[in-house]
Amino acid sequence: MYYNFLNILLLIGAVQGLLFTVIISSSKKFKSKSNLFLGLLILGFSLNNLQYYFLMADLISHKTFFNLIYLPYASVNMVFYYFYVKTFLYPNSKITPKEKLLFAPFLFFFTLVIVYKGVNAFGTMSDGFERFFFDLLFFHEVFSLIFSLGLLYITFKIISDYQKELRIGNSGQINRNLSWLIILSYIGFGLCLLWLLALVVELWGTSDSNLFYYTLWIGMSFTIYILGHIGLYKFGILEEQKEIKSKRMKSAVKVERIKAFKTGNDNLDKFRNFIMVEKNYLNSNLSLDVVADHLKLNKSYLSRIINSELSENFTDYVNRLRVEEAKKYLEDSDYSNYTLHAIGLEVGFNSKSAFNSAFKKFTSQTPNEYKKKNLTEPETF
């Protein structure tokens, strides 16, 4: 009864993954290089779970499973994840010849699996070759686990390096909250741990390894849900940010240009020029540490200057500027179709909740309430 319930969860996860794949591949809205790899990743997870559902639900025999259905998806799924993250963060990046070699392990194991199926279909299977094939399957699992961990580490480093790039004041970059990608990577490491436990139990044969494999597969089903929902949602937000930034750049001539501050307090002027004139307050990764490092000032000293001369702390000063920037978008009908989340990210907040909290602090209204009261209707002729 317990395993029947797990099989149902396994099937639900696989089916929802296939549905996500259809949505991604058939919708022009989601057409992009990163979503191509996202779709392939979800498809790989889904087909992997589906093939094991047929086996574990006793719908087919072990012999039929390996002769007709089984394919070595384990050696390619993290390759798709690697390329998904890379192309999501760097949309214009190209796949290098060396990176194409990441598909070599899957092609190798895939070829051997096809050979096994062919040998069996022609009735020329020997006991020795069959033993070799099943030893190879276990080796494939061990290799794929190590391979996946390596790719997860490399991908995690790509995300971390990208975050470091955003720490540098550069309002030309698109603000992104990458915490969801970090969490997704941690989930990947967790799945690998479950995978390792399942392999150890299977090798030692001290207890039933099926429970560990089921936990792994259900975890993959959960990951499919996250990938499908959050991945596509984040892509939509990113596309909105690109459009907002594009409109802003085109209307740059209309934007009020702030003159450089020259009040006589050199350090304060340098700070305000860096934040306001260069518009680094739009950088969601901006922090007092980053600013102090850039201006080559002591962090505590800079903090005292801000508090004494501007009568508010660093966070409030920056967030107030962001809120004022957000008001321009909320009042302009040209931006009325964009989500508050995208606008909040574009003006420098790293989450929707941070945007709402700061906006209400400085205006006593939520962004949505402010928009309803102040949105300028487009002129009609």
ABEGO torsion letter per residue (X at the ends): XAAAAAAAAAAAAAAAAAAAAAAAAABAAABBAAAAAAAAAAAAAAAAAAAAAAAAAGABBAAAAAAAABBBAAAAAAAAAAAAAAAAABAABBBBAAAAAAAAAAAAAAAAAAAAAAAAAAGABBAAAAAAAAAAAAAAAAAAAAAAAAAAAAAAAAAAAAAAAAABBBAABBBBBAAAAAAAAAAAAAAAAAAAAAAAAAAAGABBAAAAAAAAAAAAAAAAAAAAAAAAAAAAAAAAAAAAAAAAAAAAAABBBBBBBBAGBAAAAAAAAAAAAAGAAABAABBAAAAAAAAGBBAAAAAAAAAAAAGBBAAAAAAAAAAAAAAAAAABAAAAABBAAAAAAAAGBABAAAAAAAAAAAAGBBAAAAAAAABBBBBBX
